[in-house]
Amino acid sequence: MSIHHFVLLPGLDGTGQLFTPFLKQLPPGLTASFVAYPRDIKLSYEQLKAQAFSALPATDPYVLIAESFSGPIAIEIAAEHPHNLKALVLCASFVSNPAPPVLQWIQFFNHPFWFRFRLPHSFVRYAAAMWDCEATVIHELIEQSKSVQPEVLADRFSQVMRVNVQAQLQRCLVPLLYLRAKRDLLVQARNWKEIVRLYPQASYAEIDASHFVLQHRPTESLQAILTFLAANFAR
């Protein structure tokens, strides 16, 4: 069986515009669409899941690829067993609060005020471990984040700190690939360990990239996904 369509769910910014580097790598015959979340409306994970569900192909087979923030949404969708969902790819994502214990205090400082400031280019490059990333990618990360209302970003951050889809992950039936970014300072290795403990059949690929793995290393990310699909689906 061949799978020719990817559906991508975005990270915290929710715009979907950051998928451009990855989409440019797709070979002929492989199509993709992405879900964009509202930039000015606070929606819960449950409400965002409903929005994502409405954007899924009705009959054609597809692979669901979810970045970071959207991982729990993709897991909840997969737990409902859509008949034409064939595989799930989680990119630097999580099933519960991803912050390590020593950084749990950060949630108490979550406020829209902090999201009003434009992050300096140099800070993003350092904090996201992207010292070898193209400047255009970092610029786009900053611009797309600034296009989302601070209240919306703060609300999404708060939801990340409270989320738990462990039970839903255990109800999934499709092949699952976890893309782990080797230089990820935001979602560290313990999140993958939690996923494989709950879903032992999950596949794993580590890429020398930052948390923004699809933007930082789009070619390597695509190759890892295609290798995973080839191993699970005979043509």
NUZA-528973 format. One line per field, with one value per residue: residue number from 0; x, y, z of N, C-alpha, C in turn. Coordinates in Angstrom, 2 decimals, m for minus. Atoms other than C-alpha are relative to their C-alpha. Layout:
N
n (NUM; ...)
n_xx (X; ...)
n_yy (Y; ...)
n_zz (Z; ...)
ca_xx (X; ...)
ca_yy (Y; ...)
ca_zz (Z; ...)
c_xx (X; ...)
c_yy (Y; ...)
c_zz (Z; ...)
This chain:
235
n (0; 1; 2; 3; 4; 5; 6; 7; 8; 9; 10; 11; 12; 13; 14; 15; 16; 17; 18; 19; 20; 21; 22; 23; 24; 25; 26; 27; 28; 29; 30; 31; 32; 33; 34; 35; 36; 37; 38; 39; 40; 41; 42; 43; 44; 45; 46; 47; 48; 49; 50; 51; 52; 53; 54; 55; 56; 57; 58; 59; 60; 61; 62; 63; 64; 65; 66; 67; 68; 69; 70; 71; 72; 73; 74; 75; 76; 77; 78; 79; 80; 81; 82; 83; 84; 85; 86; 87; 88; 89; 90; 91; 92; 93; 94; 95; 96; 97; 98; 99; 100; 101; 102; 103; 104; 105; 106; 107; 108; 109; 110; 111; 112; 113; 114; 115; 116; 117; 118; 119; 120; 121; 122; 123; 124; 125; 126; 127; 128; 129; 130; 131; 132; 133; 134; 135; 136; 137; 138; 139; 140; 141; 142; 143; 144; 145; 146; 147; 148; 149; 150; 151; 152; 153; 154; 155; 156; 157; 158; 159; 160; 161; 162; 163; 164; 165; 166; 167; 168; 169; 170; 171; 172; 173; 174; 175; 176; 177; 178; 179; 180; 181; 182; 183; 184; 185; 186; 187; 188; 189; 190; 191; 192; 193; 194; 195; 196; 197; 198; 199; 200; 201; 202; 203; 204; 205; 206; 207; 208; 209; 210; 211; 212; 213; 214; 215; 216; 217; 218; 219; 220; 221; 222; 223; 224; 225; 226; 227; 228; 229; 230; 231; 232; 233; 234)
n_xx (0.85; m0.72; 0.64; m0.47; 0.39; m0.31; 0.72; m0.91; 0.56; m1.08; m0.47; 0.69; 0.48; 1.26; 0.28; m0.26; m0.92; m1.37; m0.23; m0.50; m1.24; 0.29; 0.84; m0.83; m0.78; 0.84; m0.20; 1.22; 0.92; 0.30; 0.66; 0.15; 0.82; m0.22; 1.09; m0.38; 0.87; 0.25; m1.06; 0.57; 1.05; m0.48; 0.73; m0.55; m0.48; 1.17; 0.53; m0.96; 0.14; 1.17; m0.38; m0.89; 0.80; 0.79; m0.90; m0.57; 0.62; 1.19; m0.11; m1.36; m0.92; m0.92; m0.86; 0.15; m1.30; 0.30; m1.12; m0.02; 1.27; 1.12; m0.09; 1.17; 1.17; m0.13; 0.20; 1.44; 0.64; m0.34; 0.69; 1.36; m0.13; 0.53; m0.26; m1.01; m1.29; m0.85; m1.18; m0.11; m1.38; m0.11; m1.27; m0.40; 1.25; 0.14; 1.34; 0.32; m0.86; m1.35; m1.06; m0.67; 0.37; m0.69; 0.55; 1.44; 0.36; 0.18; 1.42; 0.55; m0.32; 0.68; 0.93; m0.05; m0.97; m1.30; 0.10; 0.16; m1.30; m0.62; m1.23; m1.17; m0.47; m1.11; 0.53; 0.68; m1.03; m0.67; 0.92; 0.53; m1.14; 0.00; m1.10; m0.33; 1.24; 0.10; 0.56; 1.38; 0.86; 0.14; 0.82; 1.39; 0.48; 0.31; 1.10; 1.26; 0.39; 0.52; 1.29; 1.01; 0.28; m0.68; 0.93; 0.16; m1.23; m0.05; 1.01; m0.51; m1.10; 0.63; 0.56; m1.12; m0.40; 1.04; 0.49; m0.36; 0.71; m0.60; 1.01; 0.35; m1.10; 0.09; 1.10; m0.36; m0.23; m0.80; m1.44; m0.35; m1.41; m0.36; m1.19; m0.66; m1.03; m1.14; m0.36; 1.24; m0.08; 1.35; 0.63; m1.19; 0.11; 0.93; 1.32; 0.00; 0.00; 1.36; 0.81; m0.32; 0.48; 1.44; 0.26; m1.31; m0.21; m0.34; m1.32; m0.74; m1.10; m0.63; m0.58; m0.83; 0.76; 0.60; 1.41; 0.73; m0.70; 0.44; m0.53; m1.46; m0.53; 1.15; m0.37; m0.21; 1.30; 0.79; m0.58; 0.34; 1.41; 0.16; m0.58; 0.99; 1.16; m0.42; m0.14; 1.30; 0.99; m0.53; 0.63)
n_yy (m1.20; m1.27; m1.14; m1.15; m1.29; m0.32; m1.09; m0.53; m0.82; m0.92; m0.21; m0.95; m1.16; 0.42; m0.62; 0.91; m0.61; 0.45; 1.27; m0.26; 0.72; 1.43; 0.22; m0.17; 1.22; 1.12; 0.42; 0.04; 1.08; m0.01; m1.26; m0.30; m1.13; m0.27; m0.63; m1.26; m0.36; m1.45; m0.81; m0.99; 0.61; 1.05; 1.25; 1.10; 1.14; 0.71; m0.79; 0.07; 1.33; m0.03; m0.74; 0.86; 1.10; m0.47; m0.23; 1.27; 0.56; 0.81; 1.37; 0.38; 0.30; m1.08; 0.07; m1.19; m0.44; m1.05; m0.66; m0.48; m0.33; 0.73; 1.44; 0.51; m0.04; 1.12; 1.23; 0.13; 0.38; 1.40; 0.85; 0.20; 0.96; m0.36; 1.17; m0.24; m0.37; 1.17; m0.08; m1.21; m0.46; m1.04; m0.71; m0.72; m0.23; 0.48; 0.44; m0.72; m1.17; 0.36; m0.71; 0.81; m0.40; m1.20; m1.18; m0.06; m1.31; m0.98; m0.18; m1.04; m1.29; m0.07; m1.12; m0.63; m1.11; 0.44; 0.33; m1.24; m0.48; 0.61; 0.66; m0.30; 1.07; 0.71; 0.80; 1.17; 0.89; 0.66; 0.76; 1.13; 0.81; m0.02; m0.85; 0.30; m0.07; m1.15; m1.20; m0.19; 0.86; m0.64; m1.20; 0.42; 0.42; m1.21; m0.72; 0.73; m0.07; m1.34; m0.18; 0.62; m0.82; 0.47; 0.75; 1.33; 0.75; 0.30; 1.04; 1.27; 0.42; 0.50; 1.31; 0.95; 0.33; 0.80; 1.07; 1.40; 0.89; 1.31; 1.03; m0.04; 0.60; 1.44; 0.47; m0.13; 1.27; m0.17; m0.16; m1.31; m0.40; m1.18; m0.71; m0.62; m0.96; 0.23; m1.23; m0.58; m0.50; m0.24; 1.31; 0.83; 1.43; 0.71; 0.03; 1.19; 1.17; 0.17; 0.50; 1.39; 0.82; 0.17; 0.52; 0.63; 0.27; m1.24; m0.14; m1.15; m0.50; m1.17; m0.88; m1.05; m1.23; m0.67; 0.34; m0.25; 0.99; m0.04; m1.22; 0.02; 1.10; 0.52; 1.13; 1.17; 0.35; 0.68; 1.32; 0.87; 0.35; 0.90; 1.29; 0.59; 0.45; 1.14; 1.18; 0.42; 0.18; 0.52; m0.62)
n_zz (0.00; 0.05; m0.66; 0.76; m0.57; m1.38; m0.66; m1.01; m1.08; m0.34; m1.36; m0.87; 0.76; 0.58; 1.31; 1.11; 0.96; m0.25; 0.69; 1.36; 0.33; 0.14; 1.17; 1.20; 0.21; 0.41; 1.39; 0.81; m0.33; m1.43; m0.30; m1.43; m0.42; m1.42; m0.76; m0.65; m1.11; m0.07; m0.60; m0.92; m0.81; m0.90; 0.14; m0.78; 0.77; 0.52; 1.10; 1.10; 0.57; 0.87; 1.20; 0.77; 0.53; 1.15; 1.13; 0.44; 1.21; m0.31; 0.48; 0.41; m1.10; m0.31; m1.18; m0.85; m0.50; m0.99; m0.66; m1.37; m0.63; 0.58; m0.22; m0.71; 0.88; 0.93; m0.76; m0.28; 1.27; 0.28; m0.98; 0.47; 1.10; 1.33; 0.84; 1.03; m0.61; 0.15; m0.85; m0.81; m0.21; m1.02; 0.15; m1.21; m0.71; m1.37; m0.38; m1.24; m0.21; 0.43; m0.74; m1.01; m1.37; m0.48; 0.67; m0.18; m0.51; 1.08; 0.28; m0.86; 0.60; 1.28; 0.06; 1.32; 0.01; 0.48; 1.42; 0.77; 0.42; 1.18; m0.43; 0.83; 0.88; m0.63; m1.10; 0.57; 0.54; m1.11; m0.84; 0.75; 0.44; 1.46; 0.43; 1.38; 0.77; 0.89; m0.64; 0.44; m0.81; m1.30; 0.22; 0.18; m1.32; m0.77; 0.63; m0.15; m1.41; m0.27; 0.67; m0.85; m1.17; m1.21; m0.86; 0.59; m0.26; m1.43; m0.27; 0.53; m0.90; m1.21; 0.31; 0.07; m1.37; m0.64; 0.87; m0.26; 0.93; m0.14; 0.25; 1.43; 0.75; m0.12; 0.84; 1.41; 0.68; 1.22; m0.21; m0.53; 0.05; m0.79; 0.45; m1.14; 0.36; m0.90; m0.72; m0.53; m1.36; m0.47; m0.22; m0.13; 0.29; m0.89; 0.63; 0.85; m0.87; m0.49; 1.12; 0.31; m1.12; 0.18; 1.35; 0.25; 1.41; 0.70; 0.63; m0.50; 0.82; m0.60; 1.00; m0.59; 0.27; m1.13; m0.24; 1.24; 0.82; 1.39; 0.60; m0.11; 0.81; 0.76; 0.86; m0.85; m0.59; 1.02; 0.26; m1.13; 0.13; 1.14; m0.39; m0.90; 0.77; 0.84; m0.87; m0.51; 1.06; 1.25; 1.17)
ca_xx (0.00; 1.32; 0.58; 0.77; m0.51; 0.77; m1.37; 0.76; m0.25; 1.76; 3.74; 2.88; 2.56; m0.20; 0.18; 1.44; 3.68; 6.81; 6.35; 7.67; 11.25; 9.87; 7.22; 9.85; 11.58; 8.59; 9.18; 6.73; 3.66; 3.75; 1.30; 0.73; m1.68; m1.46; m3.90; m3.68; m5.06; m6.62; m4.11; m6.50; m8.84; m8.01; m9.05; m8.59; m6.79; m10.23; m11.42; m8.24; m8.66; m12.12; m10.66; m7.91; m10.40; m12.46; m9.38; m8.52; m9.09; m12.49; m11.50; m7.87; m5.15; m2.83; m0.03; m0.53; 2.63; 2.49; 5.01; 5.64; 2.47; 0.22; 1.46; m1.32; m3.90; m2.58; m2.56; m6.17; m7.16; m5.31; m6.98; m10.33; m9.10; m9.98; m10.23; m7.90; m5.19; m2.29; 0.57; 1.47; 4.69; 5.48; 8.18; 9.87; 6.59; 5.18; 2.21; 2.37; 4.03; 7.41; 9.28; 11.93; 11.35; 13.94; 12.03; 8.50; 8.56; 8.50; 4.74; 4.15; 5.64; 3.44; 1.64; 0.67; 2.97; 6.07; 4.79; 4.45; 8.17; 9.93; 12.65; 16.13; 17.49; 20.62; 18.59; 16.43; 19.51; 21.18; 18.14; 16.93; 20.43; 20.28; 23.69; 24.06; 20.54; 19.74; 18.99; 15.78; 14.38; 15.05; 13.58; 10.42; 10.13; 10.20; 7.80; 5.19; 5.26; 4.71; 1.70; m0.16; m1.87; 0.13; m2.95; m3.27; 0.37; 0.18; m2.97; m1.37; 1.71; m0.54; m2.28; 1.07; 1.86; m1.40; m1.81; m1.86; m2.78; m1.07; m4.28; m5.09; m1.63; m2.21; m5.38; m3.56; m3.29; m1.28; 2.51; 4.14; 7.45; 9.03; 11.46; 13.84; 15.94; 19.38; 19.89; 16.38; 16.53; 12.75; 11.49; 14.20; 14.81; 12.62; 9.56; 10.51; 11.16; 7.67; 6.16; 8.01; 7.08; 3.41; 3.68; 6.59; 6.09; 6.91; 9.79; 12.46; 14.79; 17.27; 18.35; 21.12; 18.79; 17.14; 13.61; 12.41; 13.49; 11.35; 12.66; 16.26; 16.78; 13.94; 15.80; 16.88; 13.42; 11.71; 14.14; 13.50; 9.75; 10.02; 12.27; 9.73; 6.87; 8.83; 9.48; 5.81; 4.00; 4.89; 4.24)
ca_yy (0.00; 3.42; 6.49; 9.74; 12.35; 13.91; 15.99; 18.25; 19.72; 22.78; 23.67; 26.30; 29.13; 27.19; 29.03; 26.15; 28.58; 27.09; 23.88; 25.54; 24.13; 20.61; 20.92; 22.04; 18.66; 16.54; 14.51; 14.48; 12.40; 13.04; 15.72; 17.43; 19.75; 21.45; 22.60; 26.21; 27.21; 30.63; 33.36; 35.43; 32.95; 30.84; 27.24; 24.20; 21.07; 19.47; 22.32; 22.25; 18.51; 19.08; 21.63; 19.23; 16.40; 18.49; 19.02; 15.32; 13.55; 11.87; 8.78; 8.86; 7.28; 9.71; 10.02; 12.43; 14.38; 16.48; 18.97; 19.51; 21.24; 19.26; 15.82; 15.34; 16.36; 13.80; 11.11; 11.84; 11.62; 8.33; 6.94; 7.29; 5.04; 7.02; 4.34; 6.03; 7.12; 4.81; 6.09; 8.71; 10.75; 12.77; 15.41; 16.50; 16.02; 14.62; 12.95; 14.90; 18.05; 17.98; 20.30; 18.52; 18.60; 21.33; 23.63; 23.02; 26.43; 28.13; 27.58; 30.05; 32.83; 32.11; 35.34; 37.07; 39.94; 37.90; 36.97; 40.62; 41.07; 40.40; 37.84; 38.83; 36.77; 35.87; 34.65; 32.36; 30.97; 30.18; 29.02; 26.73; 25.28; 26.34; 27.91; 26.18; 26.93; 29.26; 32.81; 32.82; 29.94; 31.74; 34.96; 33.07; 31.49; 34.95; 36.50; 33.75; 33.76; 37.51; 37.10; 35.20; 37.08; 36.90; 35.70; 32.78; 31.75; 31.97; 29.86; 27.18; 27.13; 26.66; 23.73; 22.07; 22.21; 20.38; 17.92; 14.15; 11.79; 8.68; 6.64; 7.78; 6.76; 3.24; 3.03; 3.84; 1.06; 2.55; 2.48; 5.37; 7.13; 9.51; 12.05; 13.00; 16.15; 15.52; 19.16; 19.66; 21.87; 22.13; 18.54; 16.28; 12.54; 11.58; 12.39; 9.74; 7.28; 7.91; 7.29; 4.04; 2.81; 3.32; 2.26; m0.22; m0.85; 2.77; 3.46; 6.05; 8.23; 10.71; 13.69; 16.17; 19.12; 21.59; 21.31; 22.68; 19.53; 19.84; 23.37; 22.79; 19.48; 19.08; 16.70; 14.35; 14.49; 13.54; 10.69; 9.30; 9.41; 7.76; 5.03; 4.39; 4.17; 1.85; m0.48; m0.62; m0.58; m2.73; m1.17)
ca_zz (0.00; m0.94; 1.13; m0.80; 1.61; 4.83; 7.19; 9.39; 12.76; 13.88; 16.98; 19.58; 17.05; 15.33; 12.00; 9.88; 8.01; 9.57; 7.57; 4.39; 4.60; 5.05; 2.34; m0.16; 0.26; m0.73; m3.89; m6.82; m6.09; m2.36; m1.26; 2.07; 3.81; 7.18; 9.83; 11.03; 14.42; 15.11; 15.93; 18.03; 19.74; 22.78; 22.14; 24.34; 23.21; 22.78; 20.57; 18.50; 18.07; 16.61; 14.20; 13.15; 12.70; 10.28; 8.08; 7.69; 4.36; 4.27; 2.31; 1.15; 3.33; 5.10; 7.65; 10.55; 11.41; 14.58; 15.89; 19.60; 20.91; 18.57; 19.56; 22.15; 19.53; 17.04; 19.72; 20.66; 16.99; 16.55; 19.69; 17.92; 15.07; 11.92; 9.24; 6.76; 9.23; 8.44; 10.61; 13.20; 13.40; 16.53; 16.11; 19.36; 21.19; 24.43; 26.12; 29.39; 30.75; 28.97; 31.35; 33.43; 37.22; 37.76; 35.40; 36.61; 38.28; 34.86; 34.58; 37.42; 35.29; 32.30; 31.42; 28.14; 29.14; 28.34; 24.89; 23.88; 23.39; 20.10; 20.83; 19.63; 16.74; 18.72; 21.71; 19.57; 17.84; 21.16; 23.14; 20.37; 19.74; 16.11; 15.71; 12.33; 11.12; 8.23; 9.36; 7.32; 9.39; 12.66; 11.27; 10.28; 13.73; 15.30; 12.78; 12.98; 16.78; 16.79; 14.50; 17.25; 20.08; 23.36; 25.24; 22.83; 23.19; 26.98; 27.00; 24.81; 27.02; 30.04; 28.36; 27.64; 31.36; 32.18; 29.33; 29.80; 26.96; 28.28; 28.21; 24.67; 23.44; 24.68; 22.59; 19.35; 16.78; 13.91; 13.47; 15.32; 14.65; 17.15; 15.68; 18.45; 18.03; 19.50; 20.52; 21.90; 24.98; 25.28; 24.97; 26.28; 26.03; 28.99; 26.86; 24.31; 27.12; 28.46; 25.02; 24.40; 27.88; 27.04; 23.38; 23.14; 19.42; 18.57; 16.17; 16.87; 14.82; 16.25; 14.17; 14.92; 15.14; 17.47; 18.85; 15.50; 13.73; 10.58; 10.01; 11.08; 9.29; 6.76; 4.42; 7.19; 8.78; 5.54; 4.94; 8.43; 7.81; 4.39; 5.81; 8.56; 6.08; 3.78; 6.73; 7.66; 4.33; 1.34; m2.02)
c_xx (0.88; m0.79; 0.59; m0.33; 0.37; m0.95; 0.86; m0.74; 1.13; 0.37; m0.77; m0.54; m1.32; m0.27; 0.13; 1.00; 1.43; 0.29; 0.66; 1.31; m0.21; m0.79; 0.79; 0.79; m0.83; 0.23; m1.31; m0.86; m0.35; m0.56; m0.13; m0.95; 0.29; m1.21; 0.56; m1.01; m0.21; 1.13; m0.52; m1.12; 0.61; m0.89; 0.70; 0.56; m1.18; m0.60; 0.93; m0.04; m1.18; 0.32; 0.91; m0.77; m0.73; 0.85; 0.61; m0.69; m1.14; 0.18; 1.42; 0.88; 0.98; 0.84; m0.16; 1.35; m0.22; 1.27; m0.33; m1.38; m1.15; 0.08; m1.20; m1.27; 0.03; m0.25; m1.48; m0.76; 0.26; m0.73; m1.45; m0.06; m0.68; 0.41; 1.10; 1.30; 0.89; 1.23; 0.03; 1.48; m0.05; 1.38; 0.29; m1.22; m0.05; m1.43; m0.45; 0.99; 1.46; 1.13; 0.65; m0.32; 0.64; m0.54; m1.51; m0.47; m0.34; m1.47; m0.62; 0.29; m0.66; m1.06; 0.10; 1.04; 1.31; m0.01; m0.18; 1.32; 0.51; 1.34; 1.16; 0.44; 1.07; m0.48; m0.66; 1.03; 0.70; m0.94; m0.52; 1.11; 0.07; 1.13; 0.43; m1.22; m0.01; m0.70; m1.46; m0.97; m0.24; m0.87; m1.48; m0.60; m0.43; m1.23; m1.33; m0.47; m0.60; m1.36; m1.16; m0.18; 0.69; m0.88; m0.18; 1.23; 0.10; m0.97; 0.48; 1.13; m0.57; m0.59; 1.08; 0.41; m1.00; m0.38; 0.43; m0.86; 0.63; m0.99; m0.37; 1.10; m0.11; m1.16; 0.31; 0.32; 0.93; 1.49; 0.34; 1.52; 0.19; 1.30; 0.58; 1.11; 1.12; 0.34; m1.21; 0.16; m1.38; m0.74; 1.11; m0.32; m1.01; m1.40; m0.11; m0.07; m1.39; m0.89; 0.27; m0.40; m1.49; m0.35; 1.28; 0.30; 0.39; 1.41; 0.62; 1.08; 0.54; 0.72; 0.78; m0.61; m0.47; m1.43; m0.83; 0.56; m0.42; 0.51; 1.53; 0.62; m1.14; 0.33; 0.15; m1.32; m0.85; 0.54; m0.34; m1.45; m0.22; 0.56; m0.96; m1.19; 0.35; 0.10; m1.34; m1.05; 0.68; m0.74; m0.75)
c_yy (1.25; 1.08; 1.27; 1.34; 0.09; 1.11; 0.46; 0.88; 0.83; 0.02; 1.10; 1.21; m0.29; 0.48; m0.98; 0.54; m0.49; m1.34; 0.18; m0.73; m1.50; m0.28; 0.12; m1.26; m1.15; m0.34; 0.04; m1.21; m0.10; 1.38; 0.19; 1.17; 0.24; 0.68; 1.26; 0.32; 1.51; 0.74; 0.92; m0.54; m1.10; m1.23; m1.09; m1.07; m0.74; 0.75; m0.03; m1.38; m0.06; 0.72; m0.84; m1.14; 0.43; 0.20; m1.29; m0.50; m0.95; m1.46; m0.45; m0.30; 1.15; m0.35; 1.30; 0.31; 1.19; 0.52; 0.28; 0.17; m0.88; m1.51; m0.57; 0.00; m1.18; m1.33; m0.21; m0.38; m1.47; m0.96; m0.27; m0.85; 0.44; m1.07; 0.21; 0.61; m1.23; 0.02; 1.36; 0.32; 1.14; 0.63; 0.80; 0.30; m0.78; m0.49; 0.64; 1.16; m0.32; 0.64; m0.94; 0.51; 1.31; 1.27; 0.12; 1.37; 1.00; 0.26; 1.13; 1.40; 0.16; 1.10; 0.63; 1.12; m0.41; m0.33; 1.25; 0.48; m0.76; m0.60; 0.36; m1.22; m0.85; m0.89; m1.27; m1.01; m0.76; m0.92; m1.24; m0.89; m0.09; 0.86; m0.28; 0.03; 1.26; 1.16; 0.21; m0.84; 0.64; 1.25; m0.39; m0.48; 1.20; 0.69; m0.71; 0.01; 1.35; 0.23; m0.58; 0.86; m0.58; m0.84; m1.42; m0.86; m0.39; m1.11; m1.36; m0.52; m0.60; m1.39; m1.08; m0.45; m0.92; m1.26; m1.39; m0.88; m1.40; m1.11; m0.07; m0.65; m1.52; m0.59; 0.10; m1.38; 0.11; 0.06; 1.43; 0.20; 1.23; 0.57; 0.76; 0.93; m0.07; 1.21; 0.68; 0.40; 0.15; m1.29; m1.04; m1.49; m0.73; m0.09; m1.17; m1.26; m0.27; m0.59; m1.47; m0.93; m0.30; m0.68; m0.66; m0.25; 1.24; m0.06; 1.33; 0.39; 1.26; 0.79; 1.10; 1.36; 0.59; m0.51; 0.15; m0.89; 0.06; 1.24; m0.03; m1.04; m0.63; m1.23; m1.27; m0.47; m0.77; m1.40; m0.98; m0.45; m0.99; m1.39; m0.76; m0.55; m1.20; m1.28; m0.56; m0.28; m0.44; 0.67; m1.06)
c_zz (0.00; 0.69; m0.62; 0.63; 1.48; 0.47; 1.17; 1.00; 0.60; 1.47; 0.70; m0.75; m0.71; m1.41; m1.16; m1.00; 0.15; m0.67; m1.37; m0.32; m0.22; m1.27; m1.29; m0.34; m0.56; m1.47; m0.79; 0.36; 1.46; 0.35; 1.50; 0.18; 1.47; 0.60; 0.65; 1.09; 0.03; 0.73; 1.10; 0.88; 0.86; m0.12; 0.81; m0.92; m0.65; m1.19; m1.21; m0.66; m0.96; m1.31; m0.89; m0.66; m1.28; m1.24; m0.54; m1.26; 0.37; m0.38; m0.31; 1.20; 0.22; 1.23; 0.76; 0.63; 0.92; 0.64; 1.47; 0.62; m0.48; 0.19; 0.74; m0.85; m0.96; 0.71; 0.29; m1.27; m0.29; 0.93; m0.39; m1.27; m1.30; m1.01; m1.02; 0.54; 0.01; 0.91; 0.70; 0.20; 1.01; m0.09; 1.26; 0.87; 1.31; 0.23; 1.32; 0.13; m0.30; 0.80; 1.01; 1.41; 0.46; m0.65; 0.15; 0.49; m1.11; m0.29; 0.83; m0.53; m1.36; 0.02; m1.39; m0.11; m0.64; m1.49; m0.86; m0.58; m1.23; 0.43; m0.93; m0.80; 0.69; 1.14; m0.52; m0.52; 1.12; 0.77; m0.70; m0.56; m1.52; m0.55; m1.44; m0.90; m0.87; 0.71; m0.38; 0.83; 1.36; m0.11; m0.10; 1.32; 0.83; m0.56; 0.21; 1.45; 0.33; m0.65; 0.81; 1.25; 1.25; 0.91; m0.51; 0.28; 1.46; 0.36; m0.50; 0.87; 1.28; m0.22; m0.10; 1.40; 0.70; m0.77; 0.48; m0.90; 0.03; m0.34; m1.49; m0.84; 0.01; m0.80; m1.49; m0.60; m1.20; 0.33; 0.39; m0.11; 0.86; m0.56; 1.17; m0.50; 1.03; 0.84; 0.64; 1.46; 0.63; 0.35; 0.00; m0.06; 0.88; m0.60; m0.97; 0.86; 0.56; m1.09; m0.27; 1.15; m0.17; m1.32; m0.50; m1.47; m0.80; m0.58; 0.41; m1.00; 0.65; m1.08; 0.70; m0.32; 1.31; 0.19; m1.29; m1.11; m1.47; m0.72; m0.08; m0.92; m0.82; m0.85; 0.81; 0.63; m1.00; m0.27; 1.12; m0.09; m1.14; 0.31; 0.92; m0.76; m0.87; 0.83; 0.44; m1.08; m1.27; m1.16; m0.82)
